[in-house]
Amino acid sequence: MALLTGQHAAALDQVEPGPSPEDRVLPDAVATLPEVLQDAGWTTVGVAGNHNYNVDTGLVQGFDRFRDAQKPSYRPSGRTPAARVVAEGLAALDARPDWLAERPFYLQLSFVDAHSPLQRLPELEQELDPDRPNADYRAAIRKIDDAVQQLVDELDARHHEVGVDTLLVVVSEHGEGLGDPPHHGKRHGHVLYETSVAIPWIVVGPGVDPGRGGRWIGGLASQTDLAPTLLDLAGAPALPGPLDGHSWAAQVRGQGDRTDRTRAFSDTWYFTSNRAAIWTDAMACQRDFGSLKQDGDAPFADGCYDRTIDPEFRNLKQDAALLGELEAWRAEVSAAVTERPDAGGEGREAGDEEVEEVEEVEGPPDAPAG
């Protein structure tokens, strides 16, 4: 929700839905990144490998053509693998009618190969450093890397050259504890340590200043910043406000080396969890707001960590001012959250259905832009 709307999910009443995927559906009135691009005359195509983007979430607003992933399940044998997601996305681009093919396109692909439970890939694992832990996870990431390379190669072959006339953005939804370090746990969603919250955000394309061998942009960024930044880079209209996110297009273009964010927030309502954190350049403070039970895999403590000298979050401190800011922010966004369904079920991770057929939303040949 944050990636595609520029707003925090809780502010949109879109917290973890609980047992039924129908419990939280993005309202039509909330504008999305593909919707703004479609209204601006872009062709919009999406293929989901992750069921959290499926039609029943409401996140397909603005797509000319969209393919669902499997129904709610992370069962490896029922997933759509990254390579297939890429192939189907490219096939959808190739199948565009002439009235759409002449327009700039937005292609959205989501991969789920690195989500637990992981599919073991022995041949890939053997190629990786045996002295580093989590070979199964690193192999899954390699599989996604290969799919992204496949995408780049195929786009180039279609004369949509990444870096020349095509913008490529790679971003993640969340990290994973992986037990490294052990107190971060082996899951996501229940804790807000840096291993779960700090994610990659890579931008390549026309107008982007890569520097020599790539360039880091310092400072804080939020997932809510993705849509405003991408729309700005594409020269498209902005999402209607008010937004939680900001555009960092100027920094991406080389007009600055840091963002000017002073605060970023993360929160989780994941099943039994009810927690939030505030981040500054130097500190991260977290608080539990009434989780139904403690996650025994990764103990959670209210308080703050000094990110500059304690990046693994081992030594708890107290910062009353920052914790007060966190409480005020959480109260503000929580005001939009309606009563949660029973959070004790297995919900969207429990299903074991197979992949759905293609879901299309396509206008007539003589339809106007958008």
Salt bridges, closest charged atoms under 4 A:
ASP13 OD1 - ARG24 NE 3.56
ASP56 OD1 - ARG348 NH2 3.97
GLU88 OE1 - ARG67 NE 2.50
GLU88 OE2 - ARG84 NE 2.79
ASP94 OD2 - ARG158 NH2 2.81
ASP113 OD2 - LYS143 NZ 3.49
GLU125 OE1 - ARG120 NH2 2.71
GLU127 OE1 - ARG142 NH1 3.34
GLU154 OE1 - ARG158 NH1 2.69
GLU176 OE2 - HIS188 ND1 3.11
GLU194 OE1 - ARG307 NE 3.70
ASP209 OD2 - ARG215 NE 3.99
ASP225 OD1 - ARG261 NH2 2.93
ASP232 OD1 - ARG253 NH2 3.70
ASP257 OD1 - ARG215 NH1 3.55
ASP267 OD2 - ARG330 NE 3.86
ASP281 OD2 - ARG258 NH2 3.23
ASP288 OD2 - ARG275 NE 2.72
ASP295 OD1 - ARG187 NH2 2.42
ASP302 OD2 - ARG287 NE 3.86
GLU312 OE1 - ARG314 NH2 2.64
GLU325 OE1 - ARG263 NE 2.89
GLU327 OE2 - ARG287 NH1 1.90
GLU354 OE2 - ARG75 NH2 3.18
GLU360 OE2 - ARG65 NH1 2.82
GLU362 OE1 - ARG65 NH1 3.60
